Amino acid sequence: MDARTDELNHENVLLREDRDGVTTLTLNRPDKYNAMSEDLVEQLHETLKELGEDPACRVIVLAAAGDKAFCPGHDLKEMIEANDHAFFEEAFRGSAALTKTMIALPKPIIARVQGLTTAGGCQIVAACDMAIASTKATFSANGIAQKSPLVMITRNVPRKQAFNILFTGEFIDAAQAQAIGLVNTVVPPEELDAAVAKVTDAIRAKPAYAVARGKAVFYQQLQMPLDDALDLTAGWMAEDLDTDTAREGVRAFMEKRKPKWD
């Protein structure tokens, strides 16, 4: 078991650990509540794109340093000091590009949410494929002031619940976030790593090809009318069954044994 931690720039705003097919990326600005600076967004975006092409990486965990906060969104101090429309435009388009990459990435991304999560931080959690939260995590998104987060939140949360979060700005706890579908699972802080590992282990047990294909069609069909989505998945299933991987999966199921993936 070979663990490696990389400091991805001189300020160490993003940390990386690779272990047994799981890559953990840690937002590392705990003194700033892990706010998304321009540098951090760029580092995270570039690293995710690299991981999308890395066959050694099977699943990605997105975590944050410290106990207090996962992420409050963009670094508002940085924006106020810049006081420049072009900078604002670049910052928000950068986070939009990051979100698109997260969805398009052929590797599942699991958010490990241990604390305060607001505004663009909620956007990041919603853009992850799954989210595991500590009971100490809290969530808030003011959609009147923060327009970008509402895109992903409304694609995760039922309409009236989303409107309530976005237009009241009130905080909800982790249990409420789970009830409305913003996170998958809530566990005590001391069980958070084990809960994340349970998910990553389950994903790593599946063929990388099948996981990548499954994630692609999952998001593609969401944008389609029902008839088109059914046609799409029928065609993909026919293609998938015409592979050695699929045939081994079927044989293993019929023979009541674990499949032997290449």
C-alpha positions in Angstrom: 0.0 0.0 0.0 1.8 3.1 -1.3 0.5 6.4 0.0 1.8 9.6 -1.6 1.0 13.2 -0.7 1.8 16.0 -3.1 1.8 19.7 -2.4 0.5 21.1 -5.6 1.9 24.6 -5.3 4.1 26.7 -3.1 1.2 27.8 -0.9 -0.1 24.2 -0.5 -3.7 25.3 -1.2 -4.5 21.8 -2.5 -3.2 18.5 -1.1 -3.3 15.2 -2.9 -3.0 11.7 -1.5 -3.1 8.5 -3.7 -3.9 5.2 -2.0 -5.1 1.9 -3.6 -6.9 3.6 -6.4 -8.5 6.3 -4.3 -7.2 9.9 -4.7 -8.1 12.3 -2.0 -7.9 16.0 -2.8 -8.0 18.3 0.2 -8.8 22.0 0.1 -6.1 23.3 2.3 -6.9 26.9 3.4 -8.3 26.2 6.9 -7.4 29.7 8.1 -9.7 31.0 5.4 -12.4 28.3 6.0 -11.1 26.7 2.7 -12.6 29.5 0.6 -12.1 29.1 -3.1 -9.4 31.5 -4.2 -8.6 31.9 -7.8 -5.4 29.8 -7.2 -7.3 27.0 -5.5 -10.0 26.8 -8.2 -7.3 26.6 -10.9 -5.3 23.9 -9.0 -8.4 21.8 -8.3 -9.6 22.1 -11.9 -6.3 21.1 -13.5 -5.8 18.3 -11.0 -9.2 16.8 -11.7 -8.6 16.9 -15.5 -5.3 15.1 -14.9 -7.0 12.5 -12.8 -9.6 11.9 -15.5 -6.8 10.6 -17.7 -5.0 8.6 -14.9 -5.8 4.9 -15.0 -4.4 4.4 -11.5 -7.1 6.6 -10.1 -10.5 4.8 -9.7 -12.4 7.2 -7.5 -11.8 10.7 -6.1 -12.6 12.0 -2.6 -12.9 15.8 -2.2 -12.1 16.8 1.4 -11.2 19.9 3.3 -8.7 20.7 6.0 -9.6 21.6 9.6 -12.7 20.9 11.6 -14.7 24.1 11.1 -15.5 24.3 7.5 -15.6 22.4 4.3 -15.9 25.4 2.0 -17.8 28.8 2.1 -17.6 29.3 -1.6 -15.5 32.0 -3.3 -12.9 34.0 -1.4 -14.9 37.2 -1.0 -11.9 39.1 0.4 -10.0 38.3 -2.7 -12.9 39.6 -4.9 -13.4 42.8 -2.9 -9.7 43.6 -3.1 -9.7 43.0 -6.8 -12.7 45.2 -7.3 -12.7 44.5 -11.0 -15.6 43.2 -13.2 -13.2 41.2 -15.4 -11.9 39.4 -12.3 -15.4 38.7 -11.1 -16.3 37.3 -14.6 -13.2 35.1 -14.7 -13.8 33.8 -11.2 -17.4 32.7 -11.7 -16.8 31.3 -15.1 -13.8 29.4 -13.6 -16.1 27.8 -11.0 -18.7 27.0 -13.7 -15.9 25.3 -15.8 -14.9 23.4 -12.7 -18.4 22.1 -12.1 -18.7 21.0 -15.7 -15.5 19.1 -15.4 -16.6 17.4 -12.2 -19.7 16.1 -13.9 -18.0 15.1 -17.1 -15.1 13.3 -15.3 -15.1 9.5 -15.9 -14.2 9.0 -12.2 -16.8 9.3 -9.4 -16.2 12.1 -7.0 -17.2 11.8 -3.3 -17.5 14.8 -1.1 -16.3 14.4 2.5 -18.1 17.2 4.3 -16.9 17.7 7.9 -18.1 21.3 8.6 -19.6 24.6 7.5 -20.6 24.6 3.8 -22.1 27.7 2.2 -22.7 29.4 -1.2 -20.3 28.0 -3.7 -19.3 25.3 -1.2 -22.8 23.9 -1.6 -22.3 24.1 -5.4 -19.2 21.9 -5.0 -21.0 19.4 -2.8 -24.0 19.3 -5.3 -21.6 18.8 -8.2 -20.0 15.8 -6.6 -21.6 12.4 -7.5 -22.1 11.5 -3.8 -21.6 13.3 -0.5 -20.9 11.9 2.9 -21.4 14.4 5.8 -20.5 14.6 9.5 -23.3 15.4 11.9 -21.4 18.6 12.5 -21.8 19.8 9.0 -24.1 22.7 8.2 -25.3 24.1 4.9 -26.6 27.4 3.6 -26.9 29.0 0.2 -28.4 32.5 -0.5 -29.6 32.2 -4.1 -30.6 35.8 -4.3 -27.0 36.9 -3.9 -25.3 33.7 -5.1 -26.7 32.7 -8.5 -24.3 30.0 -9.5 -25.0 27.5 -6.6 -28.7 27.4 -7.5 -27.9 25.6 -10.8 -26.6 22.4 -9.1 -28.7 22.7 -6.0 -31.9 22.7 -8.1 -30.6 19.6 -9.8 -30.1 17.8 -6.5 -33.0 19.0 -4.3 -36.8 19.1 -4.8 -38.0 22.4 -6.0 -39.7 23.9 -2.9 -36.9 22.7 -0.6 -34.4 24.3 -3.0 -36.3 27.5 -3.1 -36.4 27.7 0.6 -32.6 27.2 1.0 -31.8 29.6 -1.8 -34.2 32.4 -0.9 -34.2 32.4 2.9 -30.5 31.8 3.3 -31.2 29.8 6.5 -28.8 27.1 7.6 -29.8 23.5 7.6 -28.1 20.7 9.5 -26.6 17.6 8.0 -29.8 15.5 8.8 -31.9 18.0 6.9 -29.4 18.1 4.0 -29.8 14.3 3.8 -33.6 14.4 4.0 -33.7 16.8 0.9 -31.1 14.9 -1.1 -28.1 17.2 -0.9 -26.0 14.5 0.8 -26.3 10.8 0.8 -25.2 9.8 4.3 -24.7 11.4 7.7 -22.5 9.9 10.3 -20.7 11.0 13.6 -17.4 12.8 12.9 -15.4 9.8 14.1 -17.1 7.6 11.6 -16.7 9.9 8.6 -13.6 8.3 7.1 -15.0 4.8 7.5 -18.2 5.9 5.7 -16.3 7.4 2.9 -14.1 4.3 2.6 -17.2 2.1 2.4 -18.3 3.9 -0.7 -14.9 4.1 -2.4 -14.4 0.4 -1.7 -17.7 -0.4 -3.4 -16.8 1.6 -6.4 -13.3 0.2 -6.7 -14.8 -3.3 -6.8 -16.5 -2.5 -10.1 -14.7 -2.5 -13.5 -13.3 1.0 -14.3 -14.8 0.8 -17.8 -18.3 0.1 -16.4 -18.1 2.9 -13.9 -16.9 5.5 -16.5 -19.7 4.4 -18.9 -22.3 4.4 -16.1 -21.4 7.9 -15.0 -21.5 9.2 -18.5 -24.9 7.9 -19.3 -26.3 8.8 -15.9 -25.7 12.5 -16.6 -26.4 12.4 -20.3 -29.9 10.9 -19.9 -30.9 13.4 -17.2 -30.8 16.1 -19.9 -33.1 14.1 -22.3 -36.8 13.6 -22.7 -38.0 10.2 -21.5 -38.2 8.5 -24.9 -34.7 9.7 -25.9 -33.3 8.6 -22.6 -34.8 5.1 -22.9 -33.4 4.8 -26.5 -30.0 6.0 -25.3 -29.7 3.5 -22.5 -31.0 0.6 -24.6 -28.3 1.2 -27.1 -25.6 1.5 -24.4 -26.7 -1.7 -22.7 -26.5 -3.6 -26.0 -23.0 -2.3 -26.5 -21.9 -3.1 -23.0 -23.2 -6.6 -23.1 -21.0 -7.2 -26.2 -17.9 -6.9 -24.1 -15.8 -9.5 -22.1 -16.3 -7.5 -18.9 -20.1 -7.7 -19.2 -20.1 -11.3 -20.1 -17.9 -12.1 -17.1 -20.3 -10.2 -14.9 -23.3 -12.1 -16.2 -21.6 -15.5 -15.8 -20.5 -14.6 -12.2 -24.1 -13.7 -11.4 -25.5 -16.9 -12.8 -22.8 -19.0 -11.1 -23.3 -17.1 -7.8 -19.6 -16.1 -7.5 -17.6 -12.9 -7.4 -16.6 -11.7 -10.9 -13.0 -11.8 -12.0 -12.2 -8.5 -13.6 -9.2 -8.0 -15.8 
